[in-house]
Amino acid sequence: MTLSIELPEELETELVTEAENLGLSLSEYTLQLLQVRRLAGVLPRTGTDLVTYWRRENLIGTRPEIADSPAHARGLREQAQRRRGA
């Protein structure tokens, strides 16, 4: 099925940028967004569910600039604690 829609320029720019960051065409990225919408009601309940979801959506390995995942996670946690004043 082919579907043509008119997008506001700002939304188009945002989608194109996101697609490029993932190495996808605008069509591929838009299709992924629509497919993910179906899964929105099925939220992961455990860490295993979350990793399974990430693998299914090809999200693992999309951040090659993060060489040490545990260290990156610790840094994010520390930033969040500082924002909360903990």
The first five atom37 places (N, CA, C, CB, O) and aatype in JSON, in Angstrom:
{
  "aatype": [12, 16, 10, 15, 9, 6, 10, 14, 6, 6, 10, 6, 16, 6, 10, 19, 16, 6, 0, 6, 2, 10, 7, 10, 15, 10, 15, 6, 18, 16, 10, 5, 10, 10, 5, 19, 1, 1, 10, 0, 7, 19, 10, 14, 1, 16, 7, 16, 3, 10, 19, 16, 18, 17, 1, 1, 6, 2, 10, 9, 7, 16, 1, 14, 6, 9, 0, 3, 15, 14, 0, 8, 0, 1, 7, 10, 1, 6, 5, 0, 5, 1, 1, 1, 7, 0],
  "atom_mask": [
    [1, 1, 1, 1, 1],
    [1, 1, 1, 1, 1],
    [1, 1, 1, 1, 1],
    [1, 1, 1, 1, 1],
    [1, 1, 1, 1, 1],
    [1, 1, 1, 1, 1],
    [1, 1, 1, 1, 1],
    [1, 1, 1, 1, 1],
    [1, 1, 1, 1, 1],
    [1, 1, 1, 1, 1],
    [1, 1, 1, 1, 1],
    [1, 1, 1, 1, 1],
    [1, 1, 1, 1, 1],
    [1, 1, 1, 1, 1],
    [1, 1, 1, 1, 1],
    [1, 1, 1, 1, 1],
    [1, 1, 1, 1, 1],
    [1, 1, 1, 1, 1],
    [1, 1, 1, 1, 1],
    [1, 1, 1, 1, 1],
    [1, 1, 1, 1, 1],
    [1, 1, 1, 1, 1],
    [1, 1, 1, 0, 1],
    [1, 1, 1, 1, 1],
    [1, 1, 1, 1, 1],
    [1, 1, 1, 1, 1],
    [1, 1, 1, 1, 1],
    [1, 1, 1, 1, 1],
    [1, 1, 1, 1, 1],
    [1, 1, 1, 1, 1],
    [1, 1, 1, 1, 1],
    [1, 1, 1, 1, 1],
    [1, 1, 1, 1, 1],
    [1, 1, 1, 1, 1],
    [1, 1, 1, 1, 1],
    [1, 1, 1, 1, 1],
    [1, 1, 1, 1, 1],
    [1, 1, 1, 1, 1],
    [1, 1, 1, 1, 1],
    [1, 1, 1, 1, 1],
    [1, 1, 1, 0, 1],
    [1, 1, 1, 1, 1],
    [1, 1, 1, 1, 1],
    [1, 1, 1, 1, 1],
    [1, 1, 1, 1, 1],
    [1, 1, 1, 1, 1],
    [1, 1, 1, 0, 1],
    [1, 1, 1, 1, 1],
    [1, 1, 1, 1, 1],
    [1, 1, 1, 1, 1],
    [1, 1, 1, 1, 1],
    [1, 1, 1, 1, 1],
    [1, 1, 1, 1, 1],
    [1, 1, 1, 1, 1],
    [1, 1, 1, 1, 1],
    [1, 1, 1, 1, 1],
    [1, 1, 1, 1, 1],
    [1, 1, 1, 1, 1],
    [1, 1, 1, 1, 1],
    [1, 1, 1, 1, 1],
    [1, 1, 1, 0, 1],
    [1, 1, 1, 1, 1],
    [1, 1, 1, 1, 1],
    [1, 1, 1, 1, 1],
    [1, 1, 1, 1, 1],
    [1, 1, 1, 1, 1],
    [1, 1, 1, 1, 1],
    [1, 1, 1, 1, 1],
    [1, 1, 1, 1, 1],
    [1, 1, 1, 1, 1],
    [1, 1, 1, 1, 1],
    [1, 1, 1, 1, 1],
    [1, 1, 1, 1, 1],
    [1, 1, 1, 1, 1],
    [1, 1, 1, 0, 1],
    [1, 1, 1, 1, 1],
    [1, 1, 1, 1, 1],
    [1, 1, 1, 1, 1],
    [1, 1, 1, 1, 1],
    [1, 1, 1, 1, 1],
    [1, 1, 1, 1, 1],
    [1, 1, 1, 1, 1],
    [1, 1, 1, 1, 1],
    [1, 1, 1, 1, 1],
    [1, 1, 1, 0, 1],
    [1, 1, 1, 1, 1]
  ],
  "atom_positions": [
    [[0.84, -1.18, 0.0], [0.0, 0.0, 0.0], [0.89, 1.24, 0.0], [-0.96, 0.0, 1.22], [1.89, 1.29, 0.72]],
    [[0.54, 2.19, -0.78], [1.24, 3.46, -0.81], [0.36, 4.52, -0.18], [1.62, 3.85, -2.26], [-0.84, 4.6, -0.46]],
    [[0.96, 5.34, 0.68], [0.24, 6.39, 1.37], [1.03, 7.68, 1.22], [0.01, 6.04, 2.87], [2.23, 7.71, 1.48]],
    [[0.37, 8.73, 0.8], [1.02, 10.04, 0.67], [0.34, 11.01, 1.62], [0.95, 10.57, -0.8], [-0.88, 11.12, 1.65]],
    [[1.16, 11.71, 2.42], [0.62, 12.71, 3.34], [1.46, 13.97, 3.27], [0.57, 12.16, 4.79], [2.65, 13.93, 2.95]],
    [[0.84, 15.08, 3.58], [1.54, 16.36, 3.66], [1.94, 16.58, 5.11], [0.65, 17.53, 3.13], [1.09, 16.61, 6.0]],
    [[3.23, 16.75, 5.35], [3.73, 16.98, 6.7], [4.08, 18.44, 6.88], [4.96, 16.1, 6.98], [4.56, 19.09, 5.95]],
    [[3.85, 18.98, 8.06], [4.36, 20.32, 8.35], [5.89, 20.29, 8.19], [3.95, 20.79, 9.79], [6.53, 19.29, 8.52]],
    [[6.46, 21.36, 7.7], [7.89, 21.41, 7.41], [8.74, 21.06, 8.64], [8.28, 22.8, 6.91], [9.74, 20.35, 8.52]],
    [[8.33, 21.55, 9.8], [9.1, 21.28, 11.02], [9.11, 19.78, 11.35], [8.51, 22.07, 12.21], [10.15, 19.24, 11.73]],
    [[7.97, 19.12, 11.2], [7.9, 17.69, 11.46], [8.72, 16.9, 10.45], [6.44, 17.21, 11.44], [9.41, 15.95, 10.8]],
    [[8.65, 17.31, 9.19], [9.44, 16.64, 8.15], [10.93, 16.73, 8.47], [9.16, 17.26, 6.78], [11.65, 15.74, 8.38]],
    [[11.38, 17.92, 8.85], [12.79, 18.13, 9.18], [13.2, 17.24, 10.35], [13.05, 19.6, 9.51], [14.27, 16.63, 10.32]],
    [[12.35, 17.18, 11.36], [12.64, 16.34, 12.54], [12.73, 14.86, 12.15], [11.56, 16.55, 13.62], [13.64, 14.16, 12.58]],
    [[11.77, 14.4, 11.35], [11.77, 12.99, 10.95], [12.98, 12.65, 10.07], [10.48, 12.67, 10.2], [13.59, 11.6, 10.24]],
    [[13.31, 13.54, 9.15], [14.46, 13.31, 8.27], [15.74, 13.22, 9.1], [14.57, 14.44, 7.21], [16.58, 12.35, 8.87]],
    [[15.88, 14.12, 10.06], [17.07, 14.11, 10.92], [17.17, 12.82, 11.72], [17.06, 15.31, 11.88], [18.23, 12.21, 11.8]],
    [[16.04, 12.4, 12.32], [16.04, 11.17, 13.09], [16.37, 9.96, 12.2], [14.68, 10.97, 13.77], [17.12, 9.08, 12.6]],
    [[15.8, 9.94, 11.0], [16.06, 8.83, 10.07], [17.54, 8.79, 9.69], [15.2, 8.98, 8.8], [18.15, 7.72, 9.68]],
    [[18.11, 9.95, 9.38], [19.52, 10.01, 9.01], [20.4, 9.53, 10.16], [19.91, 11.43, 8.6], [21.39, 8.83, 9.94]],
    [[20.06, 9.91, 11.39], [20.84, 9.49, 12.55], [20.84, 7.98, 12.72], [20.31, 10.16, 13.82], [21.78, 7.4, 13.26]],
    [[19.78, 7.34, 12.26], [19.67, 5.89, 12.35], [20.13, 5.19, 11.08], [18.26, 5.49, 12.66], [20.12, 3.96, 11.01]],
    [[20.53, 5.97, 10.08], [20.97, 5.38, 8.82], [19.83, 4.79, 8.0], [0.0, 0.0, 0.0], [20.02, 3.84, 7.25]],
    [[18.64, 5.37, 8.15], [17.46, 4.89, 7.43], [16.93, 5.95, 6.48], [16.37, 4.47, 8.42], [17.18, 7.14, 6.66]],
    [[16.2, 5.49, 5.49], [15.48, 6.45, 4.63], [14.28, 6.96, 5.42], [15.04, 5.8, 3.26], [13.88, 6.36, 6.41]],
    [[13.71, 8.06, 4.97], [12.53, 8.59, 5.63], [11.39, 7.57, 5.59], [12.09, 9.91, 4.96], [10.67, 7.42, 6.58]],
    [[11.23, 6.88, 4.48], [10.17, 5.87, 4.36], [10.38, 4.73, 5.36], [10.12, 5.31, 2.94], [9.44, 4.31, 6.03]],
    [[11.61, 4.23, 5.45], [11.91, 3.13, 6.38], [11.65, 3.55, 7.83], [13.38, 2.67, 6.22], [11.05, 2.81, 8.61]],
    [[12.1, 4.76, 8.16], [11.95, 5.25, 9.52], [10.47, 5.45, 9.86], [12.72, 6.56, 9.71], [10.02, 5.08, 10.95]],
    [[9.72, 6.03, 8.94], [8.3, 6.25, 9.17], [7.57, 4.93, 9.36], [7.68, 7.04, 8.01], [6.7, 4.82, 10.22]],
    [[7.92, 3.94, 8.57], [7.32, 2.62, 8.71], [7.63, 2.03, 10.09], [7.82, 1.67, 7.6], [6.76, 1.44, 10.73]],
    [[8.87, 2.2, 10.55], [9.23, 1.72, 11.89], [8.39, 2.41, 12.96], [10.73, 1.95, 12.16], [7.92, 1.76, 13.9]],
    [[8.21, 3.72, 12.82], [7.41, 4.46, 13.8], [5.98, 3.92, 13.84], [7.41, 5.96, 13.47], [5.4, 3.77, 14.91]],
    [[5.42, 3.65, 12.69], [4.05, 3.13, 12.64], [3.98, 1.72, 13.23], [3.55, 3.12, 11.19], [3.0, 1.39, 13.9]],
    [[4.98, 0.92, 13.0], [4.99, -0.43, 13.55], [5.14, -0.39, 15.07], [6.11, -1.25, 12.93], [4.52, -1.19, 15.77]],
    [[5.95, 0.51, 15.57], [6.16, 0.63, 17.01], [4.87, 1.08, 17.7], [7.31, 1.63, 17.32], [4.61, 0.68, 18.83]],
    [[4.08, 1.88, 17.03], [2.82, 2.35, 17.59], [1.95, 1.18, 18.01], [2.09, 3.22, 16.57], [1.25, 1.25, 19.02]],
    [[1.98, 0.09, 17.24], [1.19, -1.1, 17.57], [1.64, -1.7, 18.89], [1.3, -2.14, 16.47], [0.83, -2.28, 19.62]],
    [[2.92, -1.56, 19.21], [3.48, -2.18, 20.41], [3.39, -1.29, 21.64], [4.91, -2.56, 20.17], [3.76, -1.7, 22.74]],
    [[2.91, -0.07, 21.45], [2.93, 0.91, 22.54], [2.18, 0.42, 23.78], [2.32, 2.22, 22.07], [2.56, 0.75, 24.9]],
    [[1.14, -0.37, 23.59], [0.39, -0.85, 24.73], [1.05, -2.02, 25.44], [0.0, 0.0, 0.0], [0.63, -2.39, 26.54]],
    [[2.08, -2.6, 24.84], [2.77, -3.75, 25.43], [4.12, -3.26, 25.95], [2.95, -4.91, 24.38], [5.13, -3.36, 25.27]],
    [[4.11, -2.75, 27.16], [5.33, -2.2, 27.73], [6.15, -3.29, 28.42], [5.01, -1.07, 28.71], [5.58, -4.19, 29.03]],
    [[7.47, -3.21, 28.32], [8.33, -4.2, 28.99], [8.14, -4.12, 30.51], [9.82, -3.97, 28.62], [8.04, -3.04, 31.07]],
    [[8.1, -5.28, 31.15], [7.91, -5.33, 32.6], [9.21, -5.68, 33.34], [6.83, -6.34, 32.95], [9.33, -5.42, 34.53]],
    [[10.16, -6.27, 32.64], [11.42, -6.66, 33.28], [12.58, -6.18, 32.41], [11.5, -8.22, 33.49], [12.38, -5.75, 31.28]],
    [[13.77, -6.26, 32.95], [14.96, -5.91, 32.18], [15.11, -6.8, 30.96], [0.0, 0.0, 0.0], [15.52, -6.34, 29.9]],
    [[14.78, -8.08, 31.12], [14.86, -9.02, 30.0], [13.89, -8.61, 28.9], [14.56, -10.46, 30.47], [14.23, -8.65, 27.71]],
    [[12.66, -8.21, 29.29], [11.67, -7.74, 28.31], [12.2, -6.52, 27.56], [10.33, -7.4, 29.0], [12.02, -6.4, 26.35]],
    [[12.84, -5.62, 28.29], [13.37, -4.4, 27.68], [14.47, -4.71, 26.68], [13.89, -3.46, 28.76], [14.47, -4.16, 25.57]],
    [[15.4, -5.57, 27.05], [16.49, -5.94, 26.14], [15.93, -6.66, 24.92], [17.54, -6.84, 26.87], [16.39, -6.44, 23.8]],
    [[14.94, -7.52, 25.11], [14.29, -8.21, 23.99], [13.68, -7.2, 23.04], [13.22, -9.19, 24.5], [13.81, -7.32, 21.82]],
    [[13.01, -6.21, 23.6], [12.42, -5.14, 22.77], [13.51, -4.4, 22.01], [11.61, -4.15, 23.65], [13.38, -4.16, 20.81]],
    [[14.59, -4.02, 22.7], [15.68, -3.3, 22.04], [16.25, -4.11, 20.89], [16.78, -2.95, 23.04], [16.54, -3.56, 19.82]],
    [[16.43, -5.41, 21.1], [16.97, -6.27, 20.03], [15.99, -6.33, 18.85], [17.25, -7.71, 20.57], [16.38, -6.22, 17.69]],
    [[14.71, -6.52, 19.16], [13.7, -6.63, 18.11], [13.64, -5.35, 17.27], [12.31, -6.92, 18.73], [13.42, -5.41, 16.06]],
    [[13.83, -4.2, 17.9], [13.77, -2.91, 17.21], [15.13, -2.47, 16.66], [13.22, -1.86, 18.15], [15.27, -1.34, 16.18]],
    [[16.12, -3.35, 16.74], [17.47, -3.06, 16.25], [18.07, -1.81, 16.9], [17.45, -2.88, 14.75], [18.73, -1.01, 16.22]],
    [[17.85, -1.64, 18.19], [18.37, -0.48, 18.9], [19.72, -0.73, 19.55], [17.39, -0.04, 19.95], [20.47, 0.21, 19.84]],
    [[20.05, -1.99, 19.78], [21.33, -2.31, 20.4], [22.44, -2.05, 19.38], [21.37, -3.8, 20.9], [22.39, -2.52, 18.25]],
    [[23.44, -1.29, 19.83], [24.56, -0.95, 18.95], [24.36, 0.33, 18.17], [0.0, 0.0, 0.0], [25.18, 0.66, 17.32]],
    [[23.29, 1.08, 18.46], [23.05, 2.32, 17.72], [23.78, 3.51, 18.33], [21.56, 2.62, 17.68], [23.71, 4.62, 17.8]],
    [[24.49, 3.29, 19.42], [25.25, 4.37, 20.07], [26.72, 3.98, 20.15], [24.69, 4.68, 21.48], [27.23, 3.74, 21.24]],
    [[27.41, 3.91, 19.0], [28.81, 3.45, 19.0], [29.74, 4.38, 19.77], [29.3, 3.32, 17.59], [30.85, 3.98, 20.13]],
    [[29.32, 5.61, 20.03], [30.17, 6.54, 20.76], [30.25, 6.18, 22.25], [29.66, 7.96, 20.6], [31.09, 6.73, 22.97]],
    [[29.39, 5.27, 22.72], [29.42, 4.83, 24.11], [30.25, 3.55, 24.18], [27.97, 4.6, 24.68], [29.77, 2.46, 23.88]],
    [[31.5, 3.71, 24.57], [32.42, 2.57, 24.59], [32.24, 1.71, 25.83], [33.86, 3.05, 24.51], [32.41, 0.49, 25.78]],
    [[31.88, 2.34, 26.95], [31.74, 1.62, 28.23], [30.33, 1.85, 28.76], [32.82, 2.1, 29.27], [30.08, 2.85, 29.44]],
    [[29.42, 0.95, 28.46], [28.02, 1.11, 28.84], [27.8, 1.26, 30.34], [27.23, -0.06, 28.34], [27.06, 2.15, 30.76]],
    [[28.42, 0.41, 31.18], [28.21, 0.57, 32.62], [28.67, 1.95, 33.13], [28.95, -0.53, 33.39], [28.0, 2.56, 33.96]],
    [[29.81, 2.43, 32.64], [30.3, 3.74, 33.06], [29.35, 4.84, 32.59], [31.73, 3.99, 32.52], [29.09, 5.79, 33.32]],
    [[28.84, 4.7, 31.39], [27.89, 5.69, 30.87], [26.62, 5.69, 31.72], [27.55, 5.38, 29.39], [26.1, 6.75, 32.05]],
    [[26.12, 4.52, 32.07], [24.91, 4.41, 32.9], [25.15, 5.04, 34.28], [24.5, 2.93, 33.06], [24.28, 5.74, 34.8]],
    [[26.33, 4.79, 34.86], [26.65, 5.4, 36.15], [26.64, 6.92, 36.05], [28.01, 4.91, 36.67], [26.13, 7.61, 36.93]],
    [[27.22, 7.44, 34.96], [27.25, 8.89, 34.76], [25.85, 9.47, 34.64], [0.0, 0.0, 0.0], [25.57, 10.53, 35.2]],
    [[24.98, 8.79, 33.91], [23.6, 9.26, 33.78], [22.89, 9.25, 35.14], [22.83, 8.39, 32.77], [22.16, 10.18, 35.48]],
    [[23.12, 8.18, 35.9], [22.5, 8.06, 37.22], [22.98, 9.19, 38.13], [22.81, 6.69, 37.85], [22.19, 9.79, 38.85]],
    [[24.28, 9.48, 38.09], [24.83, 10.55, 38.92], [24.26, 11.91, 38.51], [26.37, 10.56, 38.8], [23.96, 12.74, 39.38]],
    [[24.11, 12.15, 37.22], [23.51, 13.41, 36.76], [22.09, 13.55, 37.27], [23.53, 13.49, 35.21], [21.69, 14.62, 37.72]],
    [[21.32, 12.47, 37.21], [19.93, 12.49, 37.67], [19.88, 12.76, 39.16], [19.22, 11.17, 37.34], [19.02, 13.51, 39.63]],
    [[20.78, 12.15, 39.92], [20.79, 12.37, 41.38], [21.14, 13.82, 41.7], [21.8, 11.43, 42.06], [20.56, 14.4, 42.62]],
    [[22.06, 14.41, 40.96], [22.42, 15.81, 41.19], [21.24, 16.73, 40.89], [23.63, 16.21, 40.34], [21.02, 17.71, 41.59]],
    [[20.47, 16.42, 39.84], [19.3, 17.24, 39.5], [18.25, 17.17, 40.59], [18.7, 16.8, 38.15], [17.56, 18.16, 40.87]],
    [[18.12, 16.01, 41.2], [17.12, 15.84, 42.27], [17.62, 16.39, 43.59], [16.75, 14.38, 42.44], [16.85, 16.52, 44.54]],
    [[18.89, 16.72, 43.66], [19.47, 17.22, 44.9], [19.73, 16.12, 45.91], [0.0, 0.0, 0.0], [19.82, 16.38, 47.11]],
    [[19.85, 14.89, 45.41], [20.07, 13.74, 46.32], [21.51, 13.65, 46.75], [19.66, 12.44, 45.65], [21.87, 12.75, 47.5]]
  ]
}
